[in-house]
Amino acid sequence: MKQIFVKKVSIIAKCLVNTKIFTEMATAELLIKKIFNDSYSEHSFDEWNTKVSELSANRIIAQVATASKVRVRNLIQELWYH
């Protein structure tokens, strides 16, 4: 079975779309990139935005589904070393 991978920005964007904060993945991804660049200007968004296994992505998305608020900066940090 082939393993599927998902970019980190797409995981957070999916959380935002699932909670109806955004309707479009692309719009959510642009916001996440802006938050990353504003908060972590000394780091590269492209170097951070690596691929994560679909299994890990789904686990994170499921955890956020029950949250009352999507904290983008917290998710960026949580995904930092994935």
Steps between C-alpha positions, in 0.01 A plus 500: 500500500638838399532752780350843434653824624347843558669841531486654847324813375223282353443329834442831678292632209279190517441571871395857415268384220348225718414752770347728235748783565584483129318347206803475269819306572710745294380800701569322828849400380582862413399611851710226659803600293452863609470402868812283467701778335380758756565276801812315385670748267842350579387162358412387150137413433605267218744312724233463771226399254618144446281197446343304786347154474127497435453298819664773711310769309166330564581461869573874534190596301286275723645656817427851376147404395393494865671830589295815541771707332769428240830640626712529187825591680460201734445269204805642323707421809342157545593411141850650520685171552262268313 
